[in-house]
């Protein structure tokens, strides 16, 4: 009887160890996708900003404060295309095969890079780099906390989701009023909301892992997890850049 009990315990421990190893491999895959997408976005943004394509996407407009960049018709298409693509990926990924999901994910990251080319014109390289490192440190701490905490962040995530909706409304309204105070508050709230979402999304990715998934399903789960964390990182960076970045 004792020998049987020992075999049961050893079997249970082996199962837990197998799940832990699988979960670590899954999370590493998610982070690799995310880092790869961020690298692609950065390279495309820099290359676009330093190529003739920039004049196709933006035109210079004289303002009271100097010169501003205004999107052309092509620029607006490039700016809005990532939004359409991310909704397409979110709604269609279950019907896609793994290769199509990968192609859509990398295409989305590249389009985001083209749409963000203007930051390399508007801000100094040093301030972009310093903001990126602050973002990376903040993201790393919160993602680690989301992975290790025993607290259920489901309710926390729902609250932050409503905060994102409020943030979007405030940004749209401020497009007409152009209030510096509102812009500053939106930037602070944006950093706080997406920092919180980093922890929530990390825990959600961890909880959605299932050792019994086949290679196709596991791959698509990794892509969607990477997309969530990519968006969290990118939004923290862009909101931080609003008040940390030094304009040219």
N, C-alpha and C positions, 0 to 999 in steps of 0.2 A: 504493500500500500504506500509506504513511504517513498519507494522507488518510483511508483506511478506519479505521486504528487510532485516529485522532483522533476520528472520528465515534463509534466504540465507546466511547471514554473519556467523551466528552461525554454520550452516552446514559446511561451508567452513573451519571455524576454527577447527571444530571437525575432519574434514578430514585431515587437516595438522597435528594436534596433533596425530592422529592415525598413520600417516606415520612416524612422528618423533619417536614415541615409537617403531614402527616396525623396523626402521632403527637402533636405539640404540640397540635393541635386536639382530639384525643381526650382527652388528659390534662386540658386546660382544661375540657372538657365534664364529665369525672369530678369535678374539683374544684368546678365550679359546682353540680353535683347535691349534692355533699357539704355545701357551705356553705349551700345552700338548705335542706337537710334539718335541719342544725344550727340555723339561724335559726327554722325552723318549730317544732322541738322546744322551743327556748327561749321563744318567744312563747306556745305552748300551755301550757307549764309555768307561766309567770308568770301567764297569764290564769286558769288553773285554780286556782292558789293564792290568787288574789284574787277568787274568785267563790264563790257558794253551793255550787257543785259540790264544793268541798273537803270540806264536811261530809257529802256523800254518799259520798265515797271513803274518808274517814278519820274515826275518832272519837278523842277525847282520853281517855287512860287515865292515872290517877295512878300514879306510881312513887316509889321511895325518893328518887330524884334530882330529882323534880318531875313534869312531865307529858310523856307520850310520845304519838306518833301511831300508831294501830293501824289497818290497813286493814279496811274493812268487806267484806262479801261482794262488793259491786260493785267495791270497791277492788282486791280480789284478782283479779277478772276483768280489770280494766284493767292490773294489774301483769303478768299472765301472757299477755294477748293479744298484746303485741309479740313475745314468744318464739315463739308459734304462727305469727304472721304472717311472721317472718323465716325460719323453717323452710319455710313454704309457698312463699315467694318463691324460696328457694334451690333447692327441689326441682322447682318448676313453671315456672320462668322460661323454659325452653326450649320449653314448650308454649304459653306466653302470647304474645299479640301485644304490641307495644311500648306501646300505650296502657294495657293492663291492667297491665303491669309498672310503668309510671309511677304509676298510681293506687295500686297496692299499696305502692310505695316511699314515696309521700307519706303514705298512710294509716298506715304503720308509724311514720314520723317523728312524726306527730301523736299517736299512741297512746303512744309513748315519752315525749313531752312531758307528757301527762296523768299518766303513771305516775311522773314525776319532780317533780311539783308540790310534794311535801313538802320538797324541799331549800330552797325559798324560804321555808318556815316554819321549818325547822331551822337554817339558816345565815343570817348577815348578808349583805346585798346586796353590801357592799364585798368580803367574802372570796370570794363567788361570782365577782365580776368579776375579782379579782386571780388567782384560780385559773384562770379561763378564759384570761387572757392568758398565763400561764405555760404552760398546756397548748398554746395556739396556737403559741408560740415553739418548744416542744419538738417538737411535731408537724411544724412547718415545716422544722426542721433535719433531722429524721430522714427525712422524705419526700423532701427534696432529695437527701440522701445515697443513699437507695434508688434514686432515679432516675438519678443520675450515676455511681454506683460500678460498676466493672467486675467486682467480685467476685460470684460466684454465691451467692445467699442461700438457695437451696433447702433445704439441710441445716439452716441456721440457722432457717428457718421451721418445719421439722418438729420441731425441738427446742423451739421456743417454743409450738407447738401442744400438745405434751405438758405444757408448763408451765401452759397454760390449764386443762387437765383437772385437774392437781394443785391449781391455785388454786381451782377450783370445789369440789373435794372438801374442801379446807381450810376454805372459807367455810361449807359445809354442816355440817361437824363443829363448827365454832366457834359455830354457831347454838345449840347445846346447852350448850357450856361457857362461852361469853361471856368469853373470855380477852382482856384488853386487849393483852397482849404478842403473841398470835397475830394479833389484828386489825391491829396495827401492822405486823407482818411481812408479812401478806397485802397490805396497802396498798402497801408498798414494792415487793414482788415484782410486784404488779399493774401499777404504773407502769413498771417495767423491762421486763416481758414485752410490754405493749402498745406501749411505745415501740419495742422491737425489731420487733414485728409491723408497725408503720407503715412501716419501711424495706422489710421483706419484701413486704408487700402492694403497695407502690408499684412495686417492681421486677416483681412478678408481673403487675400491670396493664399495665405497659410491654411486657413480653414477650408478653402475650396479644393485643396489638394486631396486627391484620392489615389491610393496606391494601385487600385485596380484599373485605372484608366489605360486605354491602349495608347500607342505612340501618337496617333492622329489627335485624339482628344487632349492628351497631355501637352502636345505642342501648341494647340490652339489656346489652351488655358494659360500657357506661359506667355503667349503673345498678348492676350488681353490683360494679363497681370502687368506685363511690361508697359503696355499702353497707359494703364492707370497711373503707374509710378512715373512714367515719362511726363505725363501731363502735370502731375503734382510738382515735379522738379522744375519743369519749364515755367510754370506759373509763379512759383516762388522766386525764380530768377528774374522774371520780367517785372514783377511787382517790386522786388528789391532794387532793381536797376532804376526805377523811377526816382528814388530818393538817394541812392548810393552812387549812381552813375554821374560822371562829369561830362557834360555836353561839350562838343567841339565848338 
